Amino acid sequence: MSAPAAKVSKKELNSNHAGADETSEKEQQEAIEHIDEVQNEIDRLNEQASEEILKVEQKYNKLRQPFFQKRSELIAKIPNFWVTTFVNHPQVSALLGEEDEEALHYLTRVEVTEFEDIKSGYRIDFYFDENPYFENKVLSKEFHLNESGDPSSKSTEIKWKSGKDLTKRSSQTQNKASRKRQHEEPESFFTWFTDHSDAGADELGEVIKDDIWPNPLQYYLVPDMDDEEGEGEDDDDDEEEEGLEDIDEEGDEDEGEEDEDDDEGEEGKEDEGEDD
């Protein structure tokens, strides 16, 4: 027989457990220190990647400029290109009142320029023909990030013509977007030029820079939804009319069958009378 196993006291068990805990805590602390070292390497690589990505973005921004210029020249040949683009954009259209749209019919060119280092900000320029609303030929808004990363913005002061300041009007008329979404006239699009309350979260500026500017043609070519809805209604009416015609035709056929049955019945009665 094998020797009986030695009994282990509770004191020895507790002592061993405490030793294991001390070893575990030491290993954990060493692991944390190593994680911190690895994280520092990751951060260093991320910073290096950001610098290289910035250089690539700067390079391709310069390469894109001639194409943007060519596109602007071509867009200038299409009347009302920019106002149509803005009206067709779901977010921008919600900001446009009827008089805003009228003013934007004089908009001939839009340009977005990112500053040389890209990270410090960008500028959006709106070029206008002579118009009845304001004297400015160009309206601009700039967005800046200072060295500490704090955002700010500034813009052209709009020189409104007498009685034409759209930011101070409350028109009773409603555009299509406001009827559907707010049931009231939206604040004027042009208040955006005077609003510098939250430059770090300027949704309209970001939409123009990141969504519209890269490819405005996709919004210019969006079909008029009201026309599509109208066409759909016409189709429905046509289908309803066709359905009614089918019903009428079926009704006529049924009536014809009933007449035939009546004729046969009358003939049968006549034959019975002759037999009698």
C-alpha positions in Angstrom: 0.0 0.0 0.0 1.1 3.5 -0.7 1.8 5.8 2.1 -1.1 7.9 3.2 -1.1 11.5 1.8 0.2 14.0 4.2 -2.4 16.3 5.6 -2.0 20.0 4.7 -3.0 22.5 7.3 -5.3 25.5 6.6 -2.4 27.8 7.6 -0.2 26.3 4.8 -3.0 26.6 2.2 -3.6 30.3 3.1 0.2 30.9 2.9 0.4 29.3 -0.5 -2.6 31.3 -1.8 -1.1 34.6 -0.5 2.1 33.7 -2.3 0.2 33.1 -5.5 -1.6 36.4 -5.2 1.7 38.2 -4.7 3.2 36.5 -7.8 0.0 37.3 -9.8 0.0 41.0 -8.8 3.7 41.3 -9.7 3.1 39.7 -13.1 0.1 42.0 -13.7 2.1 45.1 -12.9 4.9 44.0 -15.2 2.3 43.3 -18.0 0.8 46.8 -17.5 4.2 48.4 -17.8 4.8 46.4 -21.0 1.4 47.4 -22.4 2.3 51.0 -21.8 5.5 50.6 -23.7 3.7 48.9 -26.6 1.0 51.6 -26.6 3.7 54.3 -26.8 5.0 52.6 -29.9 1.5 52.4 -31.4 1.0 56.2 -30.7 4.4 56.9 -32.3 3.4 55.0 -35.5 -0.1 56.7 -35.5 1.6 60.1 -35.4 4.0 59.1 -38.1 1.1 57.9 -40.2 -0.8 61.2 -39.7 2.2 63.1 -41.0 2.6 60.9 -44.0 -1.2 61.0 -44.7 -1.1 64.8 -44.5 1.6 64.9 -47.1 -0.4 62.6 -49.4 -3.5 64.7 -49.0 -1.6 67.9 -49.7 -0.1 66.3 -52.8 -3.4 65.1 -54.2 -5.1 68.4 -53.3 -2.7 70.2 -55.7 -3.3 67.5 -58.3 -7.1 68.0 -58.1 -7.0 71.8 -58.5 -6.8 71.9 -62.4 -9.8 69.5 -62.5 -11.8 71.6 -60.1 -11.0 74.6 -62.2 -12.1 72.8 -65.4 -15.3 71.7 -63.7 -16.1 75.2 -62.6 -15.7 76.5 -66.2 -18.1 73.8 -67.4 -20.6 74.4 -64.7 -20.7 78.1 -65.6 -22.3 77.1 -68.9 -25.3 75.5 -67.1 -27.9 78.1 -65.9 -29.0 77.7 -62.2 -26.6 74.8 -61.7 -25.8 75.6 -58.0 -29.3 76.6 -56.9 -30.6 73.4 -58.4 -27.9 71.4 -56.6 -28.7 73.0 -53.3 -32.5 72.6 -53.7 -32.0 68.9 -54.5 -29.8 68.3 -51.5 -31.9 66.9 -48.6 -30.1 68.7 -45.8 -29.5 72.1 -47.6 -33.0 72.3 -49.0 -34.4 72.3 -45.5 -32.6 75.6 -44.9 -33.9 77.3 -48.0 -36.9 79.7 -48.0 -38.5 80.8 -51.2 -36.6 84.2 -51.2 -33.3 82.3 -50.5 -33.9 80.3 -53.6 -34.6 83.5 -55.6 -31.3 85.0 -54.3 -29.4 81.8 -55.1 -30.5 82.0 -58.7 -27.7 84.6 -59.0 -25.1 82.2 -57.7 -22.6 81.4 -60.5 -19.8 79.6 -58.8 -18.9 77.9 -55.5 -15.3 77.2 -54.5 -14.0 75.2 -51.5 -10.3 75.8 -50.6 -8.6 73.8 -47.9 -5.7 75.6 -46.3 -2.2 74.5 -47.1 -1.7 72.3 -44.0 -5.3 71.0 -44.4 -5.7 70.5 -40.6 -6.0 74.2 -39.9 -9.2 74.8 -41.8 -10.9 75.7 -45.1 -12.8 78.5 -46.9 -16.0 78.4 -49.0 -16.5 81.1 -51.6 -19.9 81.9 -53.2 -19.7 84.1 -56.4 -22.8 86.1 -57.4 -23.9 88.0 -60.4 -25.4 91.5 -59.9 -28.6 90.9 -58.0 -31.4 92.8 -56.2 -30.5 91.5 -52.8 -26.9 92.6 -51.9 -23.9 94.5 -53.2 -21.3 91.7 -52.7 -19.8 89.9 -55.7 -18.4 87.2 -53.4 -19.5 85.9 -50.0 -17.0 83.8 -48.1 -16.9 81.9 -44.8 -13.7 80.5 -43.3 -13.2 77.9 -40.6 -10.0 77.8 -38.6 -8.3 75.6 -36.0 -5.7 77.2 -33.8 -2.6 75.4 -32.5 -4.5 74.2 -29.5 -7.3 72.8 -31.7 -9.9 75.4 -30.8 -12.3 76.1 -33.8 -13.4 79.5 -34.9 -15.0 81.0 -38.0 -15.3 84.3 -39.8 -17.2 85.5 -42.9 -17.9 88.3 -45.3 -20.2 91.0 -44.0 -23.2 91.0 -46.4 -24.0 94.5 -47.7 -27.8 94.2 -48.1 -29.7 96.5 -50.4 -32.4 98.6 -48.9 -35.3 96.5 -47.6 -33.7 93.3 -49.0 -32.0 91.8 -45.8 -33.3 88.2 -45.9 -32.0 87.5 -42.4 -34.5 89.9 -41.0 -37.6 88.8 -43.0 -40.3 86.4 -42.0 -42.0 85.5 -45.2 -45.5 84.1 -45.0 -45.0 81.9 -48.0 -43.6 78.4 -47.5 -41.3 76.4 -49.7 -41.8 72.7 -50.4 -39.2 71.5 -47.8 -40.7 73.6 -45.0 -44.2 72.5 -45.7 -43.2 68.8 -45.4 -40.8 69.1 -42.5 -41.6 72.1 -40.3 -44.9 73.6 -41.5 -43.2 77.0 -41.3 -40.7 79.1 -43.2 -37.1 78.1 -42.2 -34.6 80.6 -41.0 -32.8 82.2 -43.9 -29.9 80.3 -45.5 -27.9 83.6 -45.3 -27.9 83.6 -41.5 -25.2 80.9 -41.8 -22.8 83.7 -42.8 -23.4 85.5 -39.5 -23.6 82.5 -37.3 -20.2 81.8 -35.6 -21.6 80.3 -32.4 -20.3 76.7 -32.9 -17.6 76.7 -35.6 -16.5 73.2 -34.6 -19.9 71.7 -35.5 -20.9 73.7 -38.5 -23.1 71.2 -40.3 -23.8 73.2 -43.4 -20.1 74.0 -43.9 -19.2 70.3 -43.5 -22.0 69.2 -45.9 -20.8 71.6 -48.6 -17.1 70.7 -48.2 -17.4 67.0 -47.8 -20.5 66.0 -49.7 -21.5 68.6 -52.3 -18.1 69.9 -53.4 -16.5 66.6 -54.2 -19.4 65.8 -56.7 -22.1 68.4 -57.1 -23.3 66.8 -60.3 -24.9 63.9 -58.4 -27.3 66.3 -56.7 -27.9 68.5 -59.8 -29.1 65.4 -61.6 -31.5 64.2 -58.8 -35.0 64.0 -60.4 -37.7 66.3 -59.0 -39.5 64.2 -56.5 -42.7 66.1 -56.9 -42.7 65.3 -60.6 -42.1 61.7 -59.8 -45.0 61.7 -57.3 -47.2 63.4 -59.8 -46.4 60.8 -62.4 -47.1 58.1 -59.9 -50.5 59.7 -59.2 -51.3 59.8 -62.9 -50.3 56.1 -63.2 -52.6 55.3 -60.3 -55.4 57.2 -61.9 -54.8 55.4 -65.2 -54.8 52.1 -63.5 -58.0 53.0 -61.6 -59.7 54.0 -64.9 -58.5 50.8 -66.6 -60.0 48.9 -63.6 -63.3 50.7 -64.0 -63.3 49.9 -67.7 -62.7 46.3 -67.0 -65.5 46.2 -64.5 -67.9 47.9 -67.0 -66.9 45.4 -69.7 -67.5 42.5 -67.3 -70.8 44.1 -66.3 -71.8 44.3 -70.0 -70.9 40.7 -70.6 -72.9 39.6 -67.6 -75.9 41.6 -68.8 -75.5 39.9 -72.2 -75.5 36.5 -70.6 -78.6 37.4 -68.6 -80.4 38.5 -71.8 -79.6 35.3 -73.5 -80.9 33.3 -70.5 -84.1 35.3 -70.6 -84.5 34.7 -74.3 -84.0 31.0 -73.8 -86.6 31.0 -71.0 -89.2 32.7 -73.2 -88.6 30.3 -76.1 -89.1 27.4 -73.7 -92.4 28.8 -72.5 -93.6 29.3 -76.1 -92.7 25.6 -77.0 -94.7 24.4 -74.0 -97.7 26.4 -75.1 -97.6 24.8 -78.5 -97.4 21.3 -77.1 -100.5 22.0 -75.0 
